[in-house]
Amino acid sequence: MSPSPAAPGVPAEFAAAADSVRRFDMRQELSVAEIPAPTGLAPHAVALSADIAPVRNGRDSDLGTGRFVLLHDPAAPEEWGGTFRVVCFAQAPLETDIGLDPFLADVTWSWLVDALDQRGAAYTAASGTATKIISTGFGELARQGDGAQIELRASWTPAGPDMRAHVEAWGDLLCMLAGIPPLPDGVRLLSQRRGSRG
């Protein structure tokens, strides 16, 4: 597929990078769509959402969800160390005992780093937070029982203009957080265990 021509006022560098974002090859367990990019963060941006299937119309998946945003600023902000910056979010439910693991945040960050490395997605200036959420329902929500979630918010500066590996690494991370193990090419996952409440 040939790159789309840059729209008026859109730098050719960003147009090519945005095309590479859209050329992802995601696992079949993920439903991915382009969404409106956030405004005010950079002069140019493109964004994707992903949900672990099955997806209910108009709602994030209860099994895992995420966002991927590529920002572009020709002025190369000093804190970025380049003209591009990736910002991503990934969230998934957990079994409560896993949510209580004191090393969960460290493991979650290491999964992001591993996913980027395994895809060959070179980067610098990575930063982020991993947040564990433990909840207990009361009153009308008491029947839901205890629950847990993990959220990762991260950003990094890609080392080159081809973003496909970065998008695919984000998809791999979301699958790992949702408990979907890595698979060899051509192998289909028949079932997976999910954290649940209640």
N, CA, C and O of each residue as an XYZ file, in Angstrom:
792
protein
N       0.842     -1.175      0.000
C       0.000      0.000      0.000
C       0.882      1.230      0.000
O       1.765      1.352      0.849
N       0.666      2.150     -0.934
C       1.493      3.338     -1.024
C       1.040      4.364     -0.003
O      -0.143      4.425      0.330
N       1.977      5.182      0.507
C       1.614      6.177      1.507
C       0.614      7.178      0.955
O       0.646      7.502     -0.232
N      -0.276      7.671      1.814
C      -1.225      8.692      1.412
C      -0.502     10.020      1.280
O       0.409     10.302      2.058
N      -0.893     10.855      0.297
C      -0.263     12.164      0.206
C      -0.618     13.007      1.417
O      -1.710     12.880      1.970
N       0.311     13.873      1.831
C       0.064     14.715      2.993
C      -1.018     15.733      2.674
O      -1.020     16.338      1.602
N      -1.943     15.918      3.620
C      -2.975     16.935      3.457
C      -2.341     18.315      3.564
O      -1.271     18.460      4.157
N      -2.991     19.332      2.995
C      -2.435     20.689      3.099
C      -2.183     21.062      4.558
O      -3.048     20.863      5.412
N      -1.016     21.594      4.838
C      -0.669     22.001      6.194
C      -0.152     20.890      7.072
O       0.233     21.141      8.214
N      -0.130     19.656      6.569
C       0.373     18.522      7.350
C       1.768     18.182      6.859
O       1.941     17.895      5.675
N       2.776     18.206      7.735
C       4.137     17.877      7.301
C       4.219     16.475      6.716
O       3.591     15.545      7.222
N       4.998     16.331      5.647
C       5.158     15.022      5.014
C       5.702     13.994      6.004
O       5.341     12.819      5.936
N       6.571     14.428      6.926
C       7.144     13.515      7.928
C       6.045     12.918      8.803
O       6.055     11.723      9.101
N       5.092     13.767      9.214
C       3.996     13.256     10.034
C       3.056     12.385      9.222
O       2.603     11.351      9.712
N       2.754     12.777      7.995
C       1.859     11.987      7.157
C       2.404     10.573      6.972
O       1.648      9.603      7.037
N       3.717     10.451      6.741
C       4.324      9.123      6.571
C       4.264      8.327      7.863
O       3.979      7.130      7.844
N       4.534      8.991      8.995
C       4.481      8.298     10.286
C       3.060      7.851     10.605
O       2.859      6.742     11.101
N       2.073      8.698     10.327
C       0.679      8.339     10.578
C       0.262      7.144      9.726
O      -0.471      6.271     10.191
N       0.735      7.107      8.469
C       0.454      5.946      7.624
C       1.029      4.677      8.238
O       0.396      3.622      8.197
N       2.229      4.777      8.809
C       2.837      3.590      9.418
C       2.070      3.152     10.659
O       2.023      1.958     10.958
N       1.466      4.093     11.393
C       0.619      3.744     12.540
C      -0.564      2.897     12.075
O      -0.966      1.953     12.755
N      -1.109      3.238     10.925
C      -2.305      2.549     10.418
C      -1.999      1.206      9.767
O      -2.921      0.460      9.437
N      -0.725      0.884      9.576
C      -0.364     -0.381      8.920
C      -0.068     -1.482      9.929
O       0.709     -2.389      9.633
N      -0.658     -1.424     11.091
C      -0.411     -2.400     12.145
C      -0.887     -3.789     11.739
O      -1.766     -3.944     10.891
N      -0.284     -4.791     12.365
C      -0.703     -6.188     12.214
C      -0.958     -6.706     13.628
O      -0.038     -7.168     14.303
N      -2.217     -6.625     14.073
C      -2.567     -6.952     15.453
C      -3.062     -8.382     15.580
O      -3.524     -8.988     14.613
N      -2.957     -8.904     16.782
C      -3.498    -10.224     17.084
C      -5.012    -10.218     16.937
O      -5.666     -9.190     17.114
N      -5.554    -11.384     16.610
C      -6.991    -11.489     16.347
C      -7.835    -11.229     17.590
O      -9.026    -10.941     17.471
N      -7.248    -11.322     18.767
C      -8.009    -11.067     19.990
C      -8.288     -9.579     20.201
O      -9.070     -9.219     21.080
N      -7.657     -8.711     19.406
C      -7.816     -7.273     19.561
C      -8.701     -6.684     18.473
O      -8.570     -7.025     17.297
N      -9.595     -5.803     18.875
C     -10.382     -5.005     17.944
C      -9.812     -3.592     17.984
O      -9.880     -2.927     19.018
N      -9.249     -3.126     16.866
C      -8.534     -1.847     16.823
C      -9.223     -0.902     15.848
O      -9.656     -1.316     14.773
N      -9.322      0.370     16.229
C      -9.936      1.378     15.366
C      -9.232      2.713     15.545
O      -8.730      3.017     16.627
N      -9.197      3.505     14.485
C      -8.688      4.863     14.605
C      -9.763      5.718     15.260
O     -10.946      5.585     14.947
N      -9.352      6.593     16.168
C     -10.272      7.470     16.891
C      -9.780      8.902     16.767
O      -8.631      9.123     16.384
N     -10.622      9.883     17.082
C     -10.147     11.269     17.054
C      -8.985     11.457     18.018
O      -9.035     11.015     19.166
N      -7.948     12.112     17.541
C      -6.770     12.337     18.379
C      -7.034     13.475     19.361
O      -7.782     14.401     19.046
N      -6.432     13.415     20.537
C      -6.594     14.525     21.490
C      -5.998     15.806     20.912
O      -5.028     15.769     20.155
N      -6.583     16.915     21.274
C      -6.096     18.203     20.798
C      -5.327     18.906     21.905
O      -5.519     18.625     23.088
N      -4.464     19.815     21.510
C      -3.740     20.632     22.483
C      -2.442     20.046     22.983
O      -1.696     20.725     23.688
N      -2.146     18.785     22.637
C      -0.901     18.168     23.100
C       0.255     18.413     22.137
O       1.413     18.478     22.548
N      -0.066     18.546     20.863
C       0.947     18.734     19.831
C       0.246     19.267     18.584
O      -0.970     19.120     18.455
N       0.988     19.884     17.663
C       0.348     20.394     16.446
C      -0.310     19.305     15.600
O      -1.295     19.574     14.913
N       0.219     18.080     15.640
C      -0.320     16.990     14.832
C      -0.368     15.721     15.683
O       0.512     15.484     16.511
N      -1.412     14.904     15.468
C      -1.545     13.668     16.241
C      -2.448     12.698     15.498
O      -3.314     13.099     14.721
N      -2.229     11.414     15.752
C      -3.109     10.351     15.266
C      -3.291      9.375     16.423
O      -2.359      9.152     17.196
N      -4.490      8.786     16.551
C      -4.777      7.952     17.716
C      -5.538      6.689     17.326
O      -6.314      6.678     16.371
N      -5.295      5.630     18.090
C      -5.987      4.357     17.931
C      -6.569      3.936     19.274
O      -6.050      4.293     20.332
N      -7.657      3.170     19.215
C      -8.164      2.502     20.411
C      -8.130      1.003     20.145
O      -8.226      0.562     19.000
N      -7.994      0.232     21.206
C      -8.014     -1.225     21.083
C      -8.782     -1.809     22.249
O      -8.702     -1.325     23.378
N      -9.525     -2.857     21.952
C     -10.276     -3.571     22.979
C     -10.081     -5.062     22.782
O     -10.003     -5.553     21.656
N     -10.003     -5.778     23.903
C      -9.970     -7.230     23.837
C     -11.365     -7.720     23.463
O     -12.342     -7.370     24.126
N     -11.466     -8.521     22.413
C     -12.759     -9.044     21.957
C     -13.307    -10.054     22.970
O     -12.521    -10.721     23.644
N     -14.630    -10.184     23.094
C     -15.643     -9.458     22.319
C     -15.853     -8.051     22.848
O     -15.670     -7.779     24.034
N     -16.245     -7.154     21.933
C     -16.456     -5.750     22.261
C     -17.933     -5.436     22.162
O     -18.593     -5.812     21.192
N     -18.453     -4.746     23.168
C     -19.857     -4.323     23.133
C     -19.931     -2.928     22.529
O     -19.136     -2.052     22.871
N     -20.873     -2.729     21.645
C     -20.985     -1.481     20.900
C     -21.036     -0.271     21.834
O     -21.853     -0.204     22.752
N     -20.133      0.690     21.572
C     -20.153      1.938     22.326
C     -19.507      1.888     23.688
O     -19.559      2.875     24.421
N     -18.887      0.753     24.062
C     -18.270      0.636     25.381
C     -16.887      0.037     25.265
O     -16.613     -0.765     24.372
N     -16.006      0.441     26.193
C     -14.718     -0.239     26.289
C     -14.954     -1.677     26.721
O     -15.900     -1.965     27.454
N     -14.099     -2.571     26.269
C     -14.215     -3.968     26.660
C     -13.974     -4.131     28.156
O     -13.111     -3.467     28.730
N     -14.741     -5.019     28.783
C     -14.501     -5.349     30.193
C     -13.275     -6.235     30.356
O     -12.821     -6.460     31.478
N     -12.738     -6.736     29.266
C     -11.624     -7.680     29.322
C     -10.267     -7.016     29.126
O      -9.232     -7.632     29.380
N     -10.264     -5.767     28.677
C      -9.018     -5.041     28.464
C      -9.211     -3.993     27.386
O      -9.877     -4.242     26.381
N      -8.628     -2.818     27.593
C      -8.783     -1.724     26.642
C      -7.527     -0.861     26.643
O      -6.754     -0.878     27.601
N      -7.330     -0.113     25.575
C      -6.151      0.733     25.509
C      -6.281      1.826     24.465
O      -7.182      1.804     23.627
N      -5.362      2.786     24.533
C      -5.272      3.874     23.569
C      -3.812      4.068     23.188
O      -2.913      3.907     24.013
N      -3.592      4.415     21.925
C      -2.242      4.695     21.412
C      -2.320      6.025     20.667
O      -3.151      6.193     19.775
N      -1.458      6.966     21.033
C      -1.453      8.283     20.400
C      -0.034      8.603     19.939
O       0.921      8.495     20.708
N       0.087      8.995     18.686
C       1.358      9.485     18.169
C       1.259     10.998     18.024
O       0.407     11.506     17.294
N       2.128     11.706     18.717
C       2.185     13.163     18.661
C       3.346     13.595     17.780
O       4.380     12.928     17.728
N       3.170     14.711     17.088
C       4.247     15.262     16.258
C       4.316     16.769     16.439
O       3.324     17.481     16.287
N       5.511     17.233     16.767
C       5.767     18.668     16.878
C       7.072     18.967     16.148
O       8.142     18.591     16.628
N       7.004     19.644     14.986
C       8.228     19.935     14.229
C       9.260     20.724     15.022
O      10.437     20.738     14.662
N       8.831     21.387     16.108
C       9.767     22.158     16.931
C      10.618     21.280     17.838
O      11.528     21.786     18.495
N      10.348     19.984     17.892
C      11.118     19.031     18.708
C      11.276     19.507     20.153
O      12.365     19.925     20.545
N      10.201     19.449     20.951
C      10.301     19.887     22.351
C      11.470     19.221     23.077
O      11.744     18.035     22.894
N      12.134     19.997     23.885
C      13.341     19.497     24.566
C      13.056     18.253     25.394
O      13.871     17.331     25.441
N      11.884     18.230     26.056
C      11.576     17.073     26.913
C      11.306     15.810     26.104
O      11.426     14.705     26.633
N      10.944     15.955     24.831
C      10.757     14.794     23.971
C      12.087     14.250     23.474
O      12.291     13.037     23.423
N      12.987     15.148     23.110
C      14.242     14.716     22.496
C      14.057     14.294     21.049
O      14.842     13.500     20.530
N      13.021     14.819     20.389
C      12.738     14.483     19.001
C      11.453     15.151     18.556
O      10.841     15.893     19.325
N      11.035     14.899     17.326
C       9.816     15.530     16.806
C       8.568     14.676     17.027
O       7.450     15.148     16.816
N       8.750     13.431     17.448
C       7.624     12.533     17.708
C       7.615     12.091     19.164
O       8.662     12.014     19.808
N       6.434     11.805     19.670
C       6.282     11.235     21.004
C       5.084     10.291     20.981
O       4.009     10.654     20.503
N       5.275      9.083     21.498
C       4.185      8.120     21.646
C       3.641      8.220     23.064
O       4.405      8.277     24.028
N       2.328      8.241     23.184
C       1.654      8.203     24.481
C       0.667      7.045     24.426
O      -0.137      6.958     23.497
N       0.721      6.161     25.404
C      -0.200      5.031     25.376
C      -0.797      4.761     26.741
O      -0.269      5.163     27.777
N      -1.922      4.062     26.697
C      -2.664      3.662     27.888
C      -3.112      2.225     27.677
O      -3.525      1.859     26.577
N      -3.035      1.409     28.720
C      -3.529      0.037     28.656
C      -4.117     -0.316     30.017
O      -3.546      0.018     31.055
N      -5.258     -0.991     30.003
C      -5.959     -1.334     31.243
C      -6.574     -2.719     31.099
O      -7.088     -3.067     30.036
N      -6.521     -3.503     32.162
C      -7.131     -4.829     32.135
C      -7.525     -5.242     33.549
O      -6.892     -4.829     34.521
N      -8.587     -6.070     33.661
C      -8.972     -6.605     34.963
C      -8.018     -7.708     35.388
O      -7.360     -8.334     34.557
N      -7.954     -7.936     36.683
C      -7.085     -8.973     37.242
C      -7.850     -9.775     38.269
O      -8.863     -9.325     38.805
N      -7.356    -10.962     38.535
C      -7.824    -11.669     39.720
C      -7.295    -10.916     40.930
O      -6.179    -10.397     40.909
N      -8.093    -10.857     41.978
C      -7.751    -10.016     43.123
C      -6.409    -10.378     43.731
O      -5.655     -9.490     44.129
N      -6.090    -11.681     43.812
C      -4.815    -12.059     44.422
C      -3.628    -11.568     43.587
O      -2.570    -11.262     44.137
N      -3.795    -11.490     42.267
C      -2.733    -10.950     41.421
C      -2.615     -9.444     41.634
O      -1.513     -8.897     41.648
N      -3.764     -8.773     41.802
C      -3.747     -7.340     42.039
C      -3.040     -6.960     43.322
O      -2.551     -5.838     43.451
N      -2.980     -7.875     44.271
C      -2.307     -7.606     45.546
C      -0.804     -7.868     45.499
O      -0.096     -7.569     46.461
N      -0.315     -8.419     44.403
C       1.109     -8.727     44.284
C       1.921     -7.433     44.349
O       1.700     -6.537     43.535
N       2.862     -7.311     45.303
C       3.624     -6.066     45.448
C       4.536     -5.769     44.251
O       4.978     -4.633     44.080
N       4.815     -6.772     43.433
C       5.701     -6.566     42.281
C       4.935     -6.347     40.978
O       5.537     -6.265     39.907
N       3.612     -6.252     41.068
C       2.801     -6.153     39.851
C       3.163     -4.937     39.004
O       3.274     -5.053     37.783
N       3.347     -3.784     39.621
C       3.671     -2.575     38.855
C       5.000     -2.739     38.124
O       5.120     -2.354     36.961
N       6.002     -3.309     38.800
C       7.306     -3.519     38.164
C       7.197     -4.486     36.986
O       7.803     -4.270     35.937
N       6.423     -5.548     37.168
C       6.245     -6.533     36.103
C       5.541     -5.895     34.910
O       5.907     -6.140     33.760
N       4.529     -5.077     35.191
C       3.781     -4.416     34.116
C       4.693     -3.531     33.286
O       4.637     -3.570     32.056
N       5.534     -2.732     33.938
C       6.480     -1.891     33.200
C       7.458     -2.744     32.396
O       7.785     -2.413     31.256
N       7.919     -3.832     32.986
C       8.871     -4.690     32.269
C       8.230     -5.320     31.039
O       8.912     -5.568     30.044
N       6.911     -5.585     31.098
C       6.212     -6.126     29.926
C       6.209     -5.121     28.780
O       6.358     -5.505     27.620
N       6.040     -3.841     29.093
C       6.097     -2.822     28.046
C       7.482     -2.794     27.409
O       7.608     -2.808     26.185
N       8.509     -2.754     28.232
C       9.886     -2.717     27.726
C      10.175     -3.957     26.883
O      10.770     -3.861     25.809
N       9.749     -5.127     27.377
C       9.962     -6.372     26.637
C       9.229     -6.354     25.298
O       9.777     -6.779     24.281
N       7.979     -5.856     25.300
C       7.203     -5.815     24.061
C       7.879     -4.914     23.028
O       7.953     -5.269     21.851
N       8.367     -3.759     23.457
C       9.066     -2.859     22.539
C      10.340     -3.512     22.007
O      10.632     -3.436     20.814
N      11.091     -4.150     22.894
C      12.345     -4.796     22.479
C      12.083     -5.943     21.510
O      12.778     -6.084     20.504
N      11.078     -6.761     21.816
C      10.798     -7.916     20.957
C      10.318     -7.501     19.578
O      10.543     -8.225     18.608
N       9.671     -6.368     19.470
C       9.224     -5.861     18.173
C      10.310     -5.060     17.456
O      10.140     -4.663     16.303
N      11.431     -4.824     18.149
C      12.497     -4.024     17.545
C      12.139     -2.558     17.441
O      12.609     -1.869     16.536
N      11.312     -2.067     18.358
C      10.874     -0.670     18.356
C      11.857      0.163     19.172
O      11.749      0.235     20.396
N      12.814      0.790     18.494
C      13.836      1.579     19.181
C      13.224      2.870     19.723
O      12.363      3.477     19.087
N      13.682      3.281     20.911
C      13.094      4.452     21.561
C      14.063      5.033     22.573
O      15.065      4.412     22.929
N      13.744      6.243     23.033
C      14.482      6.889     24.118
C      13.464      7.563     25.035
O      12.275      7.637     24.725
N      13.957      8.048     26.162
C      13.180      8.893     27.084
C      11.834      8.288     27.467
O      10.815      8.978     27.436
N      11.819      7.010     27.826
C      10.574      6.367     28.252
C      10.204      6.796     29.669
O      11.072      6.964     30.526
N       8.922      6.970     29.900
C       8.429      7.288     31.240
C       7.007      6.766     31.373
O       6.338      6.498     30.375
N       6.553      6.624     32.602
C       5.183      6.160     32.766
C       4.852      5.804     34.192
O       5.685      5.901     35.093
N       3.609      5.386     34.376
C       3.132      4.940     35.683
C       2.322      3.664     35.507
O       1.597      3.507     34.524
N       2.451      2.766     36.456
C       1.625      1.561     36.521
C       0.811      1.658     37.808
O       1.365      1.809     38.897
N      -0.503      1.570     37.670
C      -1.393      1.775     38.805
C      -2.225      0.520     39.055
O      -2.888      0.007     38.154
N      -2.176      0.036     40.301
C      -3.022     -1.090     40.705
C      -4.270     -0.529     41.370
O      -4.185      0.362     42.214
N      -5.427     -1.053     40.987
C      -6.689     -0.608     41.571
C      -7.372     -1.823     42.195
O      -7.687     -2.791     41.503
N      -7.597     -1.764     43.501
C      -8.304     -2.825     44.216
C      -9.631     -2.245     44.681
O      -9.652     -1.197     45.326
N     -10.734     -2.906     44.364
C     -12.039     -2.358     44.731
C     -12.908     -3.416     45.398
O     -12.767     -4.614     45.154
N     -13.812     -2.931     46.249
C     -14.792     -3.773     46.920
C     -16.155     -3.120     46.770
O     -16.316     -1.939     47.077
N     -17.133     -3.875     46.301
C     -18.478     -3.331     46.125
C     -19.261     -3.313     47.427
O     -19.134     -4.214     48.257
N     -20.087     -2.257     47.598
C     -20.951     -2.136     48.773
C     -22.356     -1.772     48.314
O     -22.551     -1.307     47.191
N     -23.324     -1.985     49.183
C     -24.696     -1.638     48.866
C     -25.182     -2.395     47.640
O     -25.096     -3.621     47.582
N     -25.696     -1.653     46.656
C     -26.202     -2.271     45.438
C     -25.109     -2.968     44.641
O     -25.400     -3.823     43.805
N     -23.856     -2.611     44.894
C     -22.730     -3.212     44.169
C     -22.056     -4.333     44.954
O     -21.045     -4.879     44.512
N     -22.614     -4.682     46.123
C     -21.974     -5.699     46.960
C     -21.864     -7.042     46.246
O     -20.910     -7.786     46.472
N     -22.826     -7.357     45.390
C     -22.798     -8.656     44.703
C     -21.615     -8.772     43.746
O     -21.243     -9.877     43.352
N     -21.017     -7.624     43.368
C     -19.849     -7.684     42.487
C     -18.612     -8.202     43.211
O     -17.669     -8.675     42.578
N     -18.618     -8.112     44.541
C     -17.480     -8.604     45.314
C     -16.237     -7.763     45.123
O     -16.312     -6.580     44.789
N     -15.096     -8.387     45.337
C     -13.821     -7.695     45.178
C     -13.363     -7.760     43.731
O     -13.718     -8.684     42.998
N     -12.592     -6.796     43.334
C     -12.050     -6.780     41.979
C     -10.722     -6.050     41.947
O     -10.363     -5.355     42.897
N      -9.998     -6.208     40.857
C      -8.704     -5.551     40.696
C      -8.497     -5.197     39.233
O      -9.007     -5.865     38.334
N      -7.746     -4.143     39.020
C      -7.376     -3.713     37.676
C      -5.929     -3.252     37.690
O      -5.392     -2.855     38.724
N      -5.308     -3.314     36.511
C      -3.991     -2.719     36.329
C      -4.099     -1.703     35.197
O      -4.703     -1.984     34.162
N      -3.521     -0.536     35.391
C      -3.487      0.494     34.361
C      -2.042      0.915     34.131
O      -1.295      1.149     35.081
N      -1.659      1.006     32.872
C      -0.334      1.508     32.525
C      -0.503      2.718     31.624
O      -1.191      2.654     30.605
N       0.120      3.808     31.999
C       0.196      5.009     31.168
C       1.676      5.260     30.908
O       2.469      5.369     31.843
N       2.039      5.351     29.640
C       3.457      5.451     29.311
C       3.658      6.341     28.098
O       2.745      6.545     27.298
N       4.865      6.864     27.978
C       5.231      7.630     26.787
C       6.706      7.407     26.508
O       7.489      7.106     27.409
N       7.069      7.560     25.241
C       8.462      7.428     24.829
C       8.656      8.127     23.494
O       7.697      8.425     22.783
N       9.912      8.381     23.172
C      10.272      9.026     21.913
C      10.787      7.965     20.954
O      11.852      7.392     21.185
N      10.049      7.691     19.878
C      10.514      6.685     18.914
C      11.778      7.150     18.205
O      11.949      8.340     17.938
N      12.660      6.205     17.905
C      13.961      6.550     17.328
C      13.916      6.752     15.822
O      14.891      7.230     15.243
N      12.825      6.406     15.177
C      12.719      6.569     13.733
C      11.299      6.915     13.336
O      10.417      6.970     14.193
N      11.058      7.150     12.046
C       9.739      7.581     11.600
C       8.730      6.449     11.380
O       7.541      6.716     11.206
N       9.183      5.187     11.387
C       8.271      4.060     11.161
C       7.710      3.609     12.508
O       8.443      3.118     13.367
N       6.404      3.785     12.677
C       5.773      3.550     13.976
C       5.108      2.188     14.102
O       4.576      1.862     15.163
N       5.126      1.391     13.047
C       4.381      0.138     13.076
C       4.795     -0.754     14.248
O       3.932     -1.306     14.931
N       6.086     -0.905     14.491
C       6.544     -1.775     15.582
C       6.089     -1.254     16.935
O       5.816     -2.040     17.842
N       6.004      0.063     17.080
C       5.559      0.652     18.346
C       4.081      0.342     18.591
O       3.688      0.011     19.710
N       3.260      0.451     17.533
C       1.840      0.136     17.661
C       1.652     -1.336     18.005
O       0.853     -1.677     18.878
N       2.387     -2.207     17.321
C       2.236     -3.642     17.554
C       2.726     -4.033     18.950
O       2.163     -4.935     19.571
N       3.774     -3.360     19.450
C       4.234     -3.624     20.814
C       3.168     -3.235     21.834
O       2.963     -3.939     22.823
N       2.493     -2.118     21.594
C       1.382     -1.699     22.465
C       0.273     -2.752     22.449
O      -0.286     -3.065     23.500
N      -0.051     -3.297     21.291
C      -1.051     -4.365     21.210
C      -0.613     -5.600     21.969
O      -1.419     -6.227     22.657
N       0.673     -5.959     21.849
C       1.196     -7.104     22.598
C       1.062     -6.878     24.098
O       0.680     -7.784     24.838
N       1.380     -5.658     24.544
C       1.271     -5.326     25.963
C      -0.163     -5.496     26.450
O      -0.395     -6.089     27.503
N      -1.121     -4.982     25.691
C      -2.517     -5.086     26.095
C      -2.940     -6.541     26.224
O      -3.654     -6.896     27.162
N      -2.511     -7.382     25.301
C      -2.827     -8.816     25.392
C      -2.199     -9.440     26.632
O      -2.841    -10.241     27.312
N      -0.949     -9.083     26.935
C      -0.291     -9.632     28.124
C      -1.023     -9.221     29.390
O      -1.228    -10.045     30.281
N      -1.426     -7.939     29.481
C      -2.148     -7.478     30.663
C      -3.479     -8.205     30.828
O      -3.933     -8.438     31.948
N      -4.096     -8.557     29.713
C      -5.388     -9.246     29.753
C      -5.245    -10.746     29.963
O      -6.245    -11.464     29.981
N      -4.015    -11.230     30.122
C      -3.803    -12.647     30.390
C      -3.771    -13.518     29.163
O      -3.915    -14.737     29.264
N      -3.584    -12.913     27.992
C      -3.498    -13.684     26.756
C      -2.025    -13.944     26.480
O      -1.274    -13.002     26.225
N      -1.597    -15.199     26.527
C      -0.164    -15.487     26.385
C       0.329    -15.256     24.960
O      -0.450    -15.311     24.009
N       1.635    -14.996     24.822
C       2.208    -14.892     23.478
C       2.048    -16.205     22.731
O       2.128    -17.279     23.328
N       1.821    -16.119     21.424
C       1.621    -17.318     20.613
C       2.557    -17.306     19.415
O       2.870    -16.247     18.872
N       3.008    -18.504     19.002
C       3.763    -18.571     17.751
C       2.872    -18.168     16.582
O       1.650    -18.285     16.660
N       3.482    -17.695     15.503
C       2.724    -17.326     14.313
C       1.868    -18.490     13.842
O       2.326    -19.632     13.801
N       0.620    -18.195     13.486
C      -0.265    -19.205     12.924
C      -1.015    -20.025     13.945
O      -1.809    -20.887     13.569
N      -0.788    -19.784     15.242
C      -1.476    -20.550     16.280
C      -2.602    -19.699     16.841
O      -2.402    -18.528     17.164
N      -3.781    -20.284     16.956
C      -4.945    -19.566     17.461
C      -5.224    -19.989     18.897
O      -5.193    -21.177     19.220
N      -5.497    -19.004     19.762
C      -5.824    -19.272     21.155
C      -7.287    -19.686     21.267
O      -8.168    -18.959     20.808
N      -7.561    -20.844     21.871
C      -8.925    -21.348     21.969
C      -9.652    -20.837     23.199
O     -10.865    -20.631     23.157
N      -8.934    -20.631     24.288
C      -9.587    -20.123     25.491
C      -8.554    -19.422     26.339
O      -7.355    -19.678     26.224
N      -9.036    -18.525     27.200
C      -8.139    -17.862     28.122
C      -8.879    -17.575     29.430
O     -10.100    -17.422     29.448
N      -8.127    -17.508     30.506
C      -8.710    -17.277     31.820
C      -8.793    -15.782     32.055
O      -7.844    -15.060     31.751
N      -9.877    -15.312     32.576
C     -10.076    -13.892     32.828
C     -10.313    -13.658     34.320
O     -10.913    -14.483     35.009
N      -9.831    -12.521     34.795
C     -10.198    -12.106     36.127
C     -11.652    -11.695     36.131
O     -12.140    -11.170     35.130
N     -12.351    -11.914     37.212
C     -13.763    -11.533     37.278
C     -14.084    -11.064     38.677
O     -13.363    -11.330     39.638
N     -15.191    -10.359     38.754
C     -15.669     -9.916     40.054
C     -16.909    -10.693     40.403
O     -17.813    -10.835     39.580
N     -16.960    -11.191     41.602
C     -18.164    -11.880     42.049
C     -18.013    -13.374     41.982
O     -18.943    -14.105     42.326
